[in-house]
Amino acid sequence: MPCRPDALIIRSGENFTYLTGIVYPGTLGRHTDLTGSTRSPVLIWPRSGEPELILNDFAVAYTKLVSELPISVYLGYREQPYAKVADRLRERDVRRVGLEYNYCSKRDYDILRAATQDIEFIDA
């Protein structure tokens, strides 16, 4: 039986940009490429329902100019992006989530695992 995740966590620059249509300029764009960035933009793409952007407060104004996707905000340099991702996953009540392991640092994975112990993560 195929593994069907309830949602995907999209972090890589190519997939994030492809799925959202958002191309960040300058420094904001660098954070889509830096795996360990503390200002990472992240996309939650559920199997059903609306996708959601997880963004640091520095990226919100620009993003609202170019996208109508819902946004959840974390404070850049003060909060961890994957802590906000974990909050949103718990609120969505998902059980299996596809995660781009190649674009998730050990620190970020540990944050995610500690906060979502009842969620199964699979490589996406």
Backbone torsions as a table, in degrees:
resi	resn	phi	psi	omega
1	MET	NA	132.2	-179.3
2	PRO	-66.1	149.4	178.5
3	CYS	-82.9	113.9	-177.3
4	ARG	-111.4	104.7	178.8
5	PRO	-72.2	151.8	175.1
6	ASP	-76.4	-24.3	-179.4
7	ALA	-160.1	161.8	173.0
8	LEU	-117.4	143.7	170.9
9	ILE	-105.3	113.8	-175.5
10	ILE	-105.0	121.1	-175.9
11	ARG	-125.9	-28.6	-176.4
12	SER	-65.9	144.1	-178.8
13	GLY	-55.2	-44.1	-178.0
14	GLU	-65.8	-45.0	-178.9
15	ASN	-71.7	-41.2	177.7
16	PHE	-58.4	-49.5	-178.0
17	THR	-65.5	-42.8	-179.3
18	TYR	-61.3	-47.9	-175.1
19	LEU	-76.4	-32.1	-178.1
20	THR	-94.3	-24.9	-173.6
21	GLY	77.2	5.8	-177.6
22	ILE	-92.4	126.2	173.7
23	VAL	-116.7	107.9	-178.6
24	TYR	-79.2	137.5	177.1
25	PRO	-84.8	156.9	169.2
26	GLY	51.8	-133.8	-176.6
27	THR	-59.9	-37.7	178.0
28	LEU	-58.9	-38.1	178.7
29	GLY	-66.4	-34.2	178.9
30	ARG	-61.4	-33.2	-177.9
31	HIS	-69.8	-18.0	174.1
32	THR	-75.9	-20.3	-177.0
33	ASP	-100.0	-20.3	-176.3
34	LEU	-91.6	106.0	-174.4
35	THR	-54.9	-42.7	-175.9
36	GLY	-91.7	14.8	-176.6
37	SER	-60.8	137.9	175.1
38	THR	-84.9	5.1	176.0
39	ARG	-125.8	33.9	-177.2
40	SER	-64.1	135.6	165.5
41	PRO	-84.1	139.6	-178.9
42	VAL	-133.9	144.8	177.5
43	LEU	-116.6	129.3	170.2
44	ILE	-100.3	118.9	-178.0
45	TRP	-115.1	98.5	-177.2
46	PRO	-78.4	156.3	175.7
47	ARG	-63.3	-37.8	174.4
48	SER	-133.3	147.7	-177.2
49	GLY	99.7	-177.3	-173.3
50	GLU	-88.8	137.7	173.6
51	PRO	-63.1	160.6	-177.8
52	GLU	-142.6	135.8	176.1
53	LEU	-90.4	136.8	172.9
54	ILE	-111.2	112.0	-171.4
55	LEU	-130.5	151.4	170.9
56	ASN	-77.3	157.0	-174.7
57	ASP	-59.9	-24.0	178.8
58	PHE	-69.4	-27.1	-173.8
59	ALA	-92.8	-9.1	-171.4
60	VAL	-65.6	-48.3	-175.2
61	ALA	-59.0	-48.7	179.4
62	TYR	-62.4	-44.3	-176.4
63	THR	-60.9	-39.2	178.9
64	LYS	-65.5	-24.7	176.9
65	LEU	-72.8	-29.3	-171.4
66	VAL	-115.8	-3.3	-176.2
67	SER	-148.1	151.5	175.4
68	GLU	-110.2	8.8	178.6
69	LEU	-65.4	145.7	175.9
70	PRO	-62.0	146.6	-176.3
71	ILE	-126.2	133.8	165.7
72	SER	-111.9	137.2	-170.3
73	VAL	-112.5	138.4	167.8
74	TYR	-121.1	158.5	-177.1
75	LEU	-85.8	114.2	-179.4
76	GLY	-58.4	136.5	-179.6
77	TYR	69.6	-3.9	179.9
78	ARG	-120.6	-25.2	177.2
79	GLU	-128.4	156.2	179.6
80	GLN	-92.3	135.0	-179.3
81	PRO	-57.9	-39.7	-176.7
82	TYR	-74.8	-17.0	171.6
83	ALA	-67.6	-40.4	177.3
84	LYS	-69.8	-39.3	176.5
85	VAL	-59.0	-45.6	179.3
86	ALA	-59.8	-44.0	177.2
87	ASP	-56.1	-47.8	-176.7
88	ARG	-68.1	-36.5	177.2
89	LEU	-64.7	-42.4	178.0
90	ARG	-62.0	-40.9	179.7
91	GLU	-67.2	-29.0	178.7
92	ARG	-82.5	-10.7	177.4
93	ASP	56.8	50.8	177.5
94	VAL	-93.3	156.1	-178.0
95	ARG	-115.4	-31.0	-179.7
96	ARG	-132.1	128.8	-175.0
97	VAL	-132.0	131.8	173.4
98	GLY	-82.9	129.9	-176.2
99	LEU	-127.4	133.0	176.3
100	GLU	-75.3	88.5	-176.9
101	TYR	-56.8	-33.8	-179.9
102	ASN	-66.6	-16.3	-178.1
103	TYR	-119.4	19.7	178.7
104	CYS	-123.4	116.0	-179.7
105	SER	-69.0	162.5	177.2
106	LYS	-59.1	-42.8	177.8
107	ARG	-57.0	-47.3	-178.6
108	ASP	-67.3	-39.6	177.8
109	TYR	-63.2	-41.7	178.6
110	ASP	-62.2	-40.6	176.6
111	ILE	-61.2	-46.9	-179.3
112	LEU	-62.6	-48.0	-178.5
113	ARG	-62.3	-44.8	-177.3
114	ALA	-61.5	-33.0	-175.7
115	ALA	-93.6	-9.4	-176.1
116	THR	-136.8	54.8	-173.7
117	GLN	-62.4	-23.0	-178.9
118	ASP	-91.0	2.6	179.0
119	ILE	-101.0	135.1	175.2
120	GLU	-91.5	127.9	177.2
121	PHE	-104.5	136.3	176.9
122	ILE	-126.1	155.2	-179.8
123	ASP	-72.6	128.6	179.3
124	ALA	-109.7	NA	NA
